Amino acid sequence: MTAAIIVAAGRGTRMGPNVDKLFLEVAGRPLVAHTWERFERAACIDEIIVVVREGLQDAFIDLVRESGFRKPFRFAIGGQERQDSVWNGLSALAPATEIVAIQDGARPCTGSALIRATIEAAREIGAAVAAQRVTDTIKETDDGTFIARNVDRARLWAVQTPQTFRVEVIRRALQTVRDRGLHVTDDTAACELIGQRVKLVESAAPNPKATAPPDVPYLELLLRQGVL
């Protein structure tokens, strides 16, 4: 059995005060509805866990009804940090779940082929992540003001979601994070702590995340193209 965890418990403070980015209307629907639909339509996903802020369950139930989603789903409540939200999502998985794809709620353009590719890689290796090669010239600074050195971009990748794992692998990795009292902003970083290899799965199509206001028009353009 394969499940998706959509992490939709953040507040998105970089969008501005009193703005819940997940419910911003983009291409005629709330942003998170587009994300959910990607996994609703992915034949390789059997169940969806949505991690939400306490008190927002009814808003998400309304979204399900309005969108006509039919795939089995359940809610988990978000934690203080993203890693805590993911942990709560893992705790809500059905016992038979073998593979889990963890997705940012504000990343609405992920295609079915990419989801499937990360699942296949995780089934083989144990862990996989959607990623794109870095194409800009990268510089490193020591003081935040002046360039100190050039960085070889040929070895650099920008990781995205889904980040997909065998369930026992990501549970063991995050348990290690919790036991050591560490903070990670990326699930694959937890895998590094236990020596788990993570396969990079190249995302050929744009797969951006809504982080700040300038991201919204680009997402609108991509979503109106209607490519799944």
C-alpha positions as CSV (number, residue, x, y, z in Angstrom):
1,M,0.0,0.0,0.0
2,T,1.3,3.5,-0.9
3,A,0.1,6.7,0.8
4,A,0.8,10.4,0.5
5,I,1.2,12.8,3.4
6,I,0.3,16.4,2.3
7,V,1.8,18.8,4.9
8,A,-0.7,21.6,5.1
9,A,-0.2,22.8,8.6
10,G,2.1,25.8,8.1
11,R,1.2,29.5,8.2
12,G,3.3,30.7,5.3
13,T,4.4,33.9,7.1
14,R,6.5,35.1,4.1
15,M,3.2,35.6,2.2
16,G,2.4,38.4,4.6
17,P,0.4,38.9,7.8
18,N,-3.1,37.3,8.0
19,V,-2.6,35.4,4.8
20,D,-3.2,31.6,4.7
21,K,-1.4,30.8,1.5
22,L,-2.9,27.3,1.2
23,F,-6.3,28.9,0.7
24,L,-5.2,31.6,-1.7
25,E,-7.3,31.3,-4.9
26,V,-5.0,30.3,-7.7
27,A,-6.4,29.3,-11.1
28,G,-9.9,29.4,-9.7
29,R,-9.3,27.1,-6.7
30,P,-7.6,27.2,-3.3
31,L,-3.9,26.5,-3.8
32,V,-4.0,23.3,-1.6
33,A,-6.9,21.9,-3.7
34,H,-4.5,21.8,-6.7
35,T,-1.9,19.9,-4.6
36,W,-4.5,17.5,-3.3
37,E,-5.8,16.8,-6.8
38,R,-2.4,15.8,-8.0
39,F,-2.4,12.9,-5.5
40,E,-6.1,12.2,-6.0
41,R,-5.4,11.5,-9.7
42,A,-2.2,9.6,-9.2
43,A,-3.1,5.9,-9.6
44,C,0.0,4.9,-7.6
45,I,-1.4,6.5,-4.4
46,D,-3.9,4.5,-2.4
47,E,-4.6,6.9,0.5
48,I,-4.0,10.5,1.4
49,I,-3.1,11.9,4.9
50,V,-3.5,15.6,5.2
51,V,-1.7,17.3,8.1
52,V,-3.7,20.4,9.1
53,R,-3.7,23.0,11.8
54,E,-6.1,22.3,14.7
55,G,-9.5,23.9,14.0
56,L,-9.2,23.8,10.2
57,Q,-10.6,20.3,9.6
58,D,-14.0,21.7,8.6
59,A,-12.4,24.0,6.0
60,F,-10.7,21.0,4.5
61,I,-13.9,18.9,4.6
62,D,-15.6,21.7,2.6
63,L,-12.7,21.6,0.1
64,V,-13.1,17.9,-0.4
65,R,-16.8,18.3,-1.0
66,E,-16.3,21.2,-3.4
67,S,-13.6,19.3,-5.3
68,G,-15.3,16.0,-5.5
69,F,-12.3,14.1,-4.1
70,R,-13.1,10.3,-3.6
71,K,-9.8,8.7,-2.6
72,P,-9.7,7.6,1.0
73,F,-8.2,10.3,3.3
74,R,-7.8,11.2,6.9
75,F,-6.4,14.1,8.9
76,A,-3.5,14.5,11.2
77,I,-2.9,17.6,13.3
78,G,0.2,19.6,12.7
79,G,3.0,19.9,15.2
80,Q,5.2,22.8,16.3
81,E,7.8,22.2,13.5
82,R,7.5,20.6,10.1
83,Q,9.3,17.5,11.3
84,D,6.7,17.2,14.0
85,S,3.9,17.5,11.5
86,V,5.4,14.8,9.3
87,W,5.8,12.6,12.4
88,N,2.1,13.0,13.2
89,G,1.2,12.2,9.5
90,L,3.3,9.0,9.7
91,S,1.4,8.1,12.9
92,A,-1.9,8.3,11.0
93,L,-0.8,5.9,8.2
94,A,-2.7,2.6,7.8
95,P,-0.6,-0.3,9.2
96,A,-0.3,-1.9,5.7
97,T,1.4,1.2,4.2
98,E,4.8,0.3,2.8
99,I,5.7,3.5,0.9
100,V,4.9,7.1,1.7
101,A,5.3,10.2,-0.4
102,I,5.6,13.4,1.6
103,Q,4.4,16.5,-0.2
104,D,4.4,20.3,0.6
105,G,0.8,21.5,0.6
106,A,1.9,24.6,-1.2
107,R,3.6,22.8,-4.1
108,P,0.6,22.3,-6.5
109,C,2.2,21.4,-9.9
110,T,3.8,18.0,-9.1
111,G,3.0,15.7,-12.0
112,S,1.9,12.0,-11.7
113,A,5.0,10.8,-13.5
114,L,7.2,12.4,-11.0
115,I,5.2,11.0,-8.1
116,R,5.4,7.5,-9.6
117,A,9.2,7.9,-10.3
118,T,9.9,8.8,-6.6
119,I,7.8,5.8,-5.4
120,E,9.7,3.4,-7.7
121,A,13.0,4.7,-6.5
122,A,12.0,4.6,-2.9
123,R,10.8,1.0,-3.3
124,E,14.2,0.1,-4.7
125,I,16.6,2.3,-2.6
126,G,14.6,3.1,0.5
127,A,14.4,6.9,0.0
128,A,14.1,9.3,-3.0
129,V,13.5,13.0,-3.6
130,A,12.2,15.1,-6.5
131,A,15.0,17.5,-7.4
132,Q,16.2,19.9,-10.1
133,R,19.7,20.7,-11.2
134,V,21.0,24.1,-10.2
135,T,21.5,26.1,-13.3
136,D,22.4,29.6,-11.8
137,T,26.0,30.4,-11.0
138,I,26.4,30.0,-7.3
139,K,28.7,32.0,-5.1
140,E,29.6,31.6,-1.4
141,T,30.1,34.4,1.0
142,D,31.7,34.5,4.5
143,D,30.1,37.8,5.7
144,G,26.9,38.0,3.7
145,T,28.1,41.0,1.7
146,F,31.1,40.0,-0.5
147,I,31.8,37.0,-2.6
148,A,34.3,34.6,-1.0
149,R,34.4,31.8,-3.6
150,N,32.7,30.2,-6.5
151,V,30.8,26.9,-5.9
152,D,30.7,24.2,-8.6
153,R,27.1,24.0,-9.6
154,A,27.6,20.7,-11.5
155,R,27.3,18.9,-8.1
156,L,24.3,20.9,-6.8
157,W,20.7,20.0,-6.9
158,A,17.6,21.9,-5.5
159,V,15.4,19.4,-3.7
160,Q,11.6,19.6,-3.8
161,T,8.8,17.3,-2.9
162,P,7.6,14.6,-3.0
163,Q,10.2,13.1,-0.7
164,T,9.3,9.4,-0.8
165,F,10.4,6.6,1.5
166,R,9.8,3.1,2.7
167,V,7.8,3.8,5.8
168,E,10.2,2.0,8.2
169,V,13.1,4.1,6.8
170,I,11.5,7.5,7.4
171,R,10.2,6.5,10.8
172,R,13.6,5.3,11.9
173,A,15.2,8.5,10.5
174,L,12.8,10.9,12.2
175,Q,12.9,8.9,15.5
176,T,16.7,9.6,15.4
177,V,16.1,13.3,14.9
178,R,13.7,13.3,17.9
179,D,15.9,11.3,20.1
180,R,18.8,13.7,19.5
181,G,16.7,16.8,19.9
182,L,17.7,18.0,16.4
183,H,15.8,20.3,14.0
184,V,15.6,19.5,10.3
185,T,13.6,21.3,7.6
186,D,13.9,18.5,5.1
187,D,13.0,14.9,5.5
188,T,16.0,13.6,3.5
189,A,18.3,15.3,6.1
190,A,16.9,12.9,8.6
191,C,18.0,10.0,6.4
192,E,21.6,11.3,6.4
193,L,21.7,10.7,10.2
194,I,21.1,7.0,9.8
195,G,23.3,6.6,6.7
196,Q,20.3,6.0,4.3
197,R,21.1,6.8,0.7
198,V,18.6,9.1,-1.0
199,K,18.1,8.9,-4.8
200,L,17.7,12.1,-6.7
201,V,14.8,11.9,-9.1
202,E,15.1,14.7,-11.7
203,S,12.0,16.8,-12.1
204,A,11.9,17.7,-15.8
205,A,8.8,19.9,-15.5
206,P,8.4,23.0,-13.2
207,N,7.5,22.0,-9.7
208,P,7.6,25.2,-7.7
209,K,6.3,26.0,-4.2
210,A,4.4,29.0,-3.1
211,T,6.6,30.8,-0.6
212,A,6.3,34.5,-1.3
213,P,3.8,36.7,-3.2
214,P,5.9,36.8,-6.4
215,D,5.5,33.0,-6.7
216,V,1.7,33.2,-7.2
217,P,1.5,34.6,-10.8
218,Y,3.9,31.9,-11.9
219,L,1.9,29.2,-10.3
220,E,-1.3,30.7,-11.8
221,L,0.3,30.4,-15.3
222,L,1.4,26.8,-14.8
223,L,-1.9,25.7,-13.4
224,R,-3.9,27.3,-16.1
225,Q,-1.9,25.3,-18.6
226,G,-3.6,22.3,-17.1
227,V,-0.8,19.7,-17.5
228,L,-1.0,16.9,-14.9
